[in-house]
């Protein structure tokens, strides 16, 4: 019986855990979180004797190491700041590790030798973006003889624009603001370049209710920036999709200084504008009972047998009203659950530190996409004989 360890009992962790239990009648899952309230809520939702809720603090070194004992595969669904802490513990304890977070790919590769010695695999960035996006880019590059350009358009949004930002938070507000605050690394003319976040804004259309969307550069390439460098000749970038007007509203907040982490004096007290903004947004723009959708379009252009070819992947995924799953939770958690189960079953045999585009570009592409489809997440793929 495989014993999975899921770190984090938030929305992603609950969907992940439920999927593991529903997909594998022989597995056990230990679900770890610092919050007893979140663990109780998760247990109420999942309702299975094979679930073991465990209250622990992953920031405490002793507790962090103890939770990995006796586990086969760990899946991290925690905040970004906890990613490397848990990765390090997994490698030292010799436990396979799957992570939703993909930031810092070069630092992750520093664990490659030790992971290989322990005969384990560490797979980072296995959500929707990074994750599904990596799989699609890797697949297209694998099928093309030469690749010139790959542009990723992706974003989770409320189905209808909601004031005051035409947006609702579908994951941690801390992660969202970080995403909007750091420069985006892209490939341009075959070279790594830095562009301001939310720059390069352009209109993008999807079928109703998403005919008036916009997108702009964000720093979401992660491992693709390195694994595809030299394999994509000209341009590689990611743009985040939002409802029209959202980017302007975020730029206004930034211009007012609300993204600053420098303390300011207010009524004889020092406050950090960024912390105040996080608190206000967390209270005011949570998704709540509203429904969300995740939009994805990936366009990869190049040549096959000397002729122009463009691979286009698309997905419009909606909130699951029957199960109460947000689209963002589904499209982020299912890829990690599928990957972890493939590791446990021995379908994934590679060892060391690897990324989704290293695994699912060839013979495992169809099995991975079929598993997503079984869960209601459908990514279409078509090939056009011209370069867009």
N, C-alpha and C positions, 0 to 999 in steps of 0.2 A: 504494500500500500504506500503510494507516494505521499509524502508529507510536505505541503507547501507552506511557506511563510509569507504572509501579506503584511506589508508595513504601511500603516495608515488606514483609518476607518472613516475617511471622508467619503464623498460621493464616488470618487474613482475606486477607492479601496473596497467599498461595499459591492459595487457592480462587478469588480474583478473577482472578489471572493465568491459571490453568488454564481458567477459563470464557471469558476473552477469546480464548485460543488455540483452544479447541475450537469456539467459536461463529463464528470468522472465520478462514478458511483463508488469507486474504491479509494478515493483520496481523502486525506484529512487536511484541514486548513487552520493554521494558527493565525489569527488576526490580531495585530499589535497596534495599540494606540496609547497615547498618554492620557486621553480623556475617557474616563469610565462612562460618561454619558453617551459619547459617540459609540462606544463598544456595546452598550445596552441597546441603543437604537439599531445598530447593525444586527445584533442577535435577534431582535424582534422581527426584522425584515427577512433575514435568511432562514431562521427556524430549522436548524439541522443539528443533529447530535455530533456530526463530524466537524463542526465548527468549534474551535477553541479560542474564545476571546481572552486576551492577555494584556493587562494594563502595564506598560513599561515605558520608560523614557529613553529614546534612542540617543539622546545627547549625553547620557550617563554611560561611560565606557564599559563598566562591568555589566550593566543591564543589556547594553547593546550586543555584547559578545555572547551573553548567555542565551539570548533568544534564537541564535543561529544553531545551537546545539541540536543535532538529530534531525535537521531539516534537509530536504533534497533540493528544493529550488525556492529561492526567495524572490519576491517581486516587490519593488519599492514604489509606493504611491504617495510619497511624502513631499513636503516642500523642497524646492531646489537646494536649499542650504543643508538638507540632510542627506543628499545623494551620495556625496563622497564618503561621509561618515559610515554609511551602511555598506557601500561598495567595499571599502577597506576591510570592514569586519567580515563580510562574506568571503572575500579572497583568503583572509587569514584563517578562517574556519573551514575553508574548502567546500563552500556551498555555491551551487550555480546561482547566478544573479541576473535578473531581468529588471530594467529600470525604465520608467516612463520619461525620465529626464535624460537629455542628451548633451547638455552643455559641457564644455571642456573636453572634447574628444582626445586631444593630445595628452592631457593629464591622465585620462582613463587608460590610454595605451601604455602608460608607465607600469600598469599592473599586469601587462600581457605575459611576461616571463613567469611571474609567480602563479598566475592563473593556469598556465600550461603545466607547470610543475605539479599543481594540485589536481590536474585533470578536470578542470571546471571551465565553464564558458561564462563570460560576462557580456551581456548584450544590452547596450544603452540606447535610449531614444526610441522606445517601442510604444508609441502612442499613435496619434493621428498626424501630428507634426511637431517634432520628428516622429517618424514611424511609417505610416502608410505612404506619406510623401516620399520617403527614402526608397521604399520598395518600388514605387512606380518609376522614379528616376532611374534606379538601378536596373529595372527591367528593360526600359527603353534603350538605355546605353548598351546593355547586353545584346539587344536585338539589332541595333544599328552597327554598321561598319565604321562610320565616323559620326561624331556628334558635335554640332556647332553650338547649340543653345538649349537650355532647360530653364523654364520659368515655372515656379510653383505659386499658385494662387489658392489660399486656404484661410478659413476663418469660421469660428462659431459665433452665432448671433441669435438674439431673440427673433422670432418669426416676423414680428412687426417692430419698426423702430420705436424706442421708448425713451421719453425725456428723462433727465436733462441731457444725456450724452448720446442718445439714439443707440443705446447699448444696455445690456445687462450682464453682470459678471457671471460667467459660467465655470470659472475656476478661481484659484486664490488671487485676491486683489494684489497682494505683494508681487506675485509672479507677473501679473498683467502690467503693473506699472514699471517693473524692471524691463519688460519687453519693449515698452514705449520709450524707455529712457536711455538705452544703450545704442551706440552706432551699429549699423548692420554691415556685416562682412559679406561681400558678394564677389563673384568672378566677373571681370569686365575685360574684354580683349585678352582673355586667358590669364589675367593677373588678378591677385587678391586685392580688392579695393574696399575702402570704408565709405559708407554713405550715411547721412543723418537718418535717424529713425523717423518714420512717417513721411519721408520725402518720396519723390517720384510718384505722386498720387495720380491715379487714372480711374476712369469709369470702367466698370465691368458688369456684364449682364448675365443673369441666370433666368430660367423660367419663373413666372409669377409664383410666389410673392417677392421675388428677388430681382426685379428688372432694373432697379436703380441702386446699385451698390457701388462702392469705391474700394480701391486697394492701394497700399503704399508699402514701401520697403520696411521690413523688420528683420531682426537678427535670428533667423530660424533655421539656417542651413546646417549648423553644427557639424557632424561628421562628413556630410556631403562635400563640404568645402575642401576636405583633404582627400577623401576617397575618389572624388571626381576630378581633382586638379590634374591636368594633363590628359584626361579622357574627354573633357568637354572643352572645345577649342576656344570659344568666344565668351559666352555669357551663362552664368548660373546665378539665380537669385530667387528669393522668396518674398512674396507680397501678401500681407494680411488683408482679408476681405472684411469690410464693415458696411453698415448702412450709410447712405449718403449723409454727409454733414458731421459724422463722428470725428473724423481726423481734425477738422477745424476746431471742434470743441476741446479736444485734448490739447492741441497747440495753444489754445487760450489759457488753459490751466497751467501749462508749462511757462508761458510768458508772464503769468502772474506770480511765478516763483513757488508754486505749490508742489513742484517735484523736487525742490531743494532739500538736501539733508543737513544743511547748515542751520544751527539753532538761531532763532531770532527772539528778541525780548518783547514779551507781551504782558502788560500789567504786572511787571516785576517778576515774571516767570519766563524761563527760556523754553521755547517749544520748537519742535522740528516740523516744518511745514509738510514734509513727506508723510510723517506719521499721522498728522491731522487729516491729510487727504485720504490716506488708507482707511482710517476710521470712518470718515464721512461716507466714502464710497461703499465700504463694506455694509454700512447700515442702509444706504439709500438706493443702491442699484443692484442688489442681489436679484437673481433670476426669479426666485420665489415660485409662484404657481404658474408663471408664464411658460409657454413652450418655446423651445429653441431649435435651431437647425444648424448643421455643419455643411459648409460649401467647400468644394474642392475642384480645382481644375489644374492640370499639369500639362504643359506643352513642351515636348522635347523634339527638336528638329535636327536632321542630319541627312546622311545618305546610306542607302542599302544597295549593294551591287551597282554602285555608281549613279543611282537615281535618287532624287530628293524624296525624303519620307519624313512625316511628322506624326509622332505618337501623341495622342490626346487621351488623358485619363480624367474622368469626371465622377463626382459623387454629390448628391444632395441627400443628406440623412436628417430625419426628423425625430423629435421627442417621441418616446414610446409611452403613450398614455396608459396602456394596459399594465405595464410593469412600473411605471413612474420613473423611468430612466431618462435623464437628459441625453440629448444627442451627443454632447461633448463627453459625457461619462461613458457612453457606449463606444464611440469611435476612438476614445483614448484607452479604455480599459480592455476591450476585446482583443486588440492586437497583442497586448502584453500577456493576457491569459492564454491565447492560442500559442504564442511563442514559448511560454513557460511549460505548457503541456507537451509541446513538441520536444523540448529539452528532456522532460521527465520520461517520455516514451522512447527516447533515443533516436527520434527522427532527425534532430539536429545533432550532429556528431562533432562539429568543429569545437576546438578548445582554444582558450585564450580570450582576449578582448576583441570583440567584433561588433559590427553594426548591422542594422537591418538590410541595407543594400548589399552587404557581403553574403547574406544568407538566402534571401528570397528572390534573387534576380533570375534564377534558372529553374531547376527542377522543382524547387519548393514554392515557386510563385503561385501556381494554380492551387495547390493544397492550401496555402495561406489565404488566398482570395476566396476559395470555396468555403473555408471555415468562417470567414467574415460574412459571406452571403447567407450561410445557415443561421446566423444571428441577426439577419436583416440589414446588414451594412453592405451595400452593393456599390462597387467601383467599376464603371464601364471603361472599356479600352477600345479605341479605334485607331486606324492608321490611314492617313491621307497622303497622297502622292505629290504633295507640294509643300514648300516651306512657308509657314505663316510669317 
